[in-house]
């Protein structure tokens, strides 16, 4: 009983110091992020290969870095750091995880900046008791951890987009609280412009935030001037990529991401080796289908990349048409609603919702007008978050795409509840226990990730713990060297991560291995000849049947990959 009382007294004393609570929460979030980054140091994903190829093309001056799908900033930074540190290829994926962790830390700083101005903009902020402020920090940082921590494992600029949006929203609150501020408008444009260089969807969502700027500036003249200031910097930075991309495409464009994702996720067009169909037209320069059964494709020219078939889809899909179909659109929205259901109906979000409802109903005296007055200041930002989620919901939803929107919306809703409460003792007690429940739910949900991180951290300094690097290194024993052309049998896209650190170029493939293994020996020979005609020197496959060993296939070390010369 004495120990329990001491814990309670310690918690009460800590809650009376919101600054200390804030520092401890940030330190814990950074530590958990570092653990996750180290545990995944040598893992990768298909998008990362294309981003790294883009970065390499940029640093060697090859114009193929101008890409209609993959924005340039992430790959340029990752490859640039590798070059600056003179790291061997085996550590390139580790550098990407380092960049992800730095983006995670920037997102946390931006979120902290956002919370500072959100608290400052609460009308009754000066009257908030320290325990209430401490609970607000606990609830808000739990939201950040829930929605951003998992992004560390996927090598992409999504964390940079989260940081960009959080910083932009904080700047809007700062402009509203401090009044007219030219430096804030210029900085807002710079943040959004940098975000566009990291990922294309920032452009339409950034324009919406610029429109919110007009709500927060005090006069009509200042609104016009502020909008022009922010828009000028935004478009100046965005133009660094829009201009060369438009010149290369022969038309004014900010990227083909929206059209391609709509075709893939809504209309069911295949990602790779699309050869055309009556509904969506025919590509101007598709990958070359060299054989029908088994399917053999060649794609060594004109793009110089590790796996060119997925490097610049905007090139392979020139000629694509996306006619609107109400049936397809309805199916996509339904799928997105299901995905949102999985993301939103979690322990933590359910607890947060109960907290906000509880706070709003503890005292009904403000009435709907009081709620409306409290909500009015932040309504444009809440509508922006809803619009962002709806925009992705029309096409495709993944947690990494929408993480910034709940990270903005939940603290705003909490601020509404804080702004209208008279802060009776019951209110403080409720908030205290609610914070404990939400924090516990968040940490319980992260236990599997933390356990995996602790188990994997022992091998983070050893690239050989990653099968991709083992395949890359041990394949050299068969005479392969960087720059060689190879063919793949059912291992590209999701299983060819070894090709990038090895420096190989996959220029042909048979995407359906079962078709190959069940065909006659003469057909297999004809397929291999087609692969060899592309300049490929070797064919690499995964999990070949036992009979393949008599045909010249050899296992690459102790991995599940096998290699066959193409004489």
TIBABA-544471 format. One record per residue (C-alpha): residue in one letter; x, y, z. Coordinates in steps of 0.5 Angstrom, whole numbers, plus 500, padded with zeros to 3 digits. Example, Ala and Ser with C-alpha at 12.3 -4.5 7.8 and 13.67 -1.06 7.14 Angstrom:
A525491516
S527498514
This chain:
X500500500
X506505502
X509503495
X502505491
X502511495
X509513493
X507512486
X501516486
X505522490
X510522485
X505522479
X502528482
X508531483
X510530476
X504532473
X504539476
X510540472
X508540465
X515542462
X518536465
X512531463
X513534456
X521533455
X520526458
X515524453
X519527447
X525523450
X521516450
X518517443
X525519440
X528512444
X522508441
X524511434
X531509435
X530502437
X525501431
X530504426
X536500429
X532493429
X530494421
X537497419
X538493413
X531492411
X528495405
X521495400
X520496393
X519504393
X526505396
X529501390
X526506385
X528512390
X535510391
X536509383
X533516382
X538519387
X544515384
X541518377
X541525380
X548525383
X551522376
X547527372
X543523368
X536526366
X532519368
X532522375
X526526372
X521522374
X513522373
X512518380
X517518385
X519525387
X526527388
X528529395
X528523399
X532519394
X537525393
X538526400
X539518402
X544517396
X548524398
X549522405
X552515402
X556519398
X558524403
X560518408
X563514403
X559508405
X560501401
X553499398
X552494403
X550500408
X545504403
X539501406
X542503413
X543510411
X535510408
X533508415
X537513418
X534518414
X527516416
X529516423
X531524422
X525525419
X521522425
X525527429
X523532425
X516530425
X516530433
X519537433
X514540428
X508536432
X511539439
X511546435
X504545433
X502543440
X505549443
X501554439
X495550439
X495551447
X497558446
X491559442
X486556447
X482562450
X483560457
X490557456
X492561462
X487558467
X489551465
X492548471
X498544470
X496537471
X491539465
X496541461
X500535463
X495530461
X494534454
X501533453
X500525455
X494524450
X497528444
X504525444
X500518445
X497520438
X503522435
X506515437
X500511435
X500514428
X508516426
X512510429
X510505425
X512509419
X519508421
X520501417
X517503410
X523507406
X519513403
X518520404
X512519408
X515521415
X517528411
X510529409
X508528416
X513533419
X511538413
X504538414
X505539422
X509544421
X505548416
X499547421
X503550427
X505556422
X498557421
X496557428
X502562430
X500567424
X493567427
X495568434
X500573433
X497577427
X500579421
X507576420
X510576413
X516571415
X511566417
X507567410
X514566407
X516560412
X509557410
X510557403
X517554404
X515548408
X510546403
X514547397
X519543400
X514538402
X512537394
X519536393
X518530397
X512527395
X506530390
X500530394
X503536398
X501540392
X493540392
X493539400
X498545401
X494549396
X488548401
X492550407
X494556403
X486558403
X486557410
X491562411
X486567408
X482565414
X487567419
X490574417
X486580420
X484584414
X482583406
X489587404
X493583409
X490576406
X491578399
X499580401
X500574405
X497569400
X501572395
X507571399
X506564401
X504562394
X510565391
X515561395
X511555395
X511555387
X518557387
X520551390
X515547387
X518549380
X524546381
X521540379
X515542375
X519545370
X524540368
X519535369
X514539364
X520540359
X521532359
X514530359
X512535353
X506538357
X505542363
X505537369
X506536376
X507529376
X503523374
X502520381
X494521382
X493518375
X497512376
X494511383
X487512380
X488507374
X492502379
X487502385
X481504382
X480501375
X485495377
X490496371
X496492373
X502495376
X507492371
X508490364
X501493362
X500492355
X494495354
X486494353
X480496350
X478500356
X484504358
X488504351
X495502349
X501504352
X506508347
X512505349
X510498353
X515493356
X517488350
X513482351
X518477348
X514471349
X506469351
X507462355
X511463359
X510470359
X517473358
X518481358
X524485356
X525492359
X533494359
X532500355
X531506355
X531507363
X538505366
X535503373
X536497378
X529494376
X527499370
X520496369
X518499376
X522505376
X518510372
X511508371
X509515368
X514512362
X511505361
X504508362
X504514356
X497513353
X494510359
X486513359
X482513365
X475513364
X470515370
X466509372
X461510378
X462502379
X469502380
X469509384
X464506389
X468500390
X474504391
X471508396
X468502400
X475499400
X477505403
X472506408
X474498411
X481501411
X479507415
X475502420
X482498421
X486504422
X481508426
X478503431
X484501435
X484501443
X487508443
X483511438
X477509442
X479511448
X481518445
X474518443
X471517450
X475522453
X473527448
X466525449
X467525456
X470532457
X464535453
X459532457
X462533464
X459540463
X453541458
X452549460
X456552454
X451549450
X451548442
X453555441
X459555446
X461549443
X461552436
X465558439
X470554441
X470550435
X470556430
X478558431
X480551429
X475549424
X479550417
X484546420
X479540422
X476541415
X483540412
X484534416
X477531414
X478533406
X485530406
X483523409
X477524404
X482525398
X486519399
X479515400
X477516393
X483512391
X487508396
X488508403
X494506407
X496509414
X503512412
X499516407
X494519412
X498519418
X498527419
X491528419
X489524425
X495527428
X492534427
X485532428
X485529435
X489535439
X485540436
X479536438
X482536445
X483543445
X476544443
X474540450
X479544454
X477551451
X470550454
X471547461
X470550467
X475545470
X472543476
X475538480
X471532477
X474534470
X481534472
X480527475
X477524469
X482527465
X488524469
X485517469
X483518461
X490520460
X493513464
X488509460
X490512453
X497512454
X497504457
X493503450
X498506446
X504502449
X500495450
X499496442
X506497441
X509491445
X510486439
X514492435
X518493441
X519486442
X521485435
X526491436
X529488442
X530481439
X533484432
X537490435
X543485436
X544484429
X544491426
X551492425
X552486421
X549487414
X550479413
X544479417
X540481411
X539475406
X539481400
X546483402
X548475402
X545474395
X548480393
X555478395
X555471394
X553472387
X559475385
X562468386
X559466379
X562471375
X557477376
X560484377
X557491378
X553493372
X552486369
X545485366
X541479369
X534476368
X529474374
X524468374
X519471379
X523475384
X523482381
X519487385
X518484392
X524480392
X530483388
X532487393
X539484392
X540487385
X541494388
X547493393
X550488388
X549494382
X546489377
X541491372
X535487371
X533487364
X528482363
X524477367
X519471367
X513474372
X510467373
X515462375
X509456375
X508457367
X516456366
X517450371
X511446368
X512447361
X516443356
X524443356
X524446349
X519451351
X524453357
X530453352
X526458348
X524462354
X532462356
X534464349
X529470349
X532472356
X539472353
X537476347
X536482352
X543482354
X542478360
X548474362
X544470368
X537468370
X536468378
X530465381
X527463388
X526456390
X527452384
X524445384
X529439385
X529437378
X532444376
X539442379
X540437373
X539443368
X545447371
X542451376
X546453382
X544455389
X547462392
X550460398
X545458403
X540462401
X533460397
X536463391
X539460385
X542462379
X543459372
X548462366
X545464360
X550462355
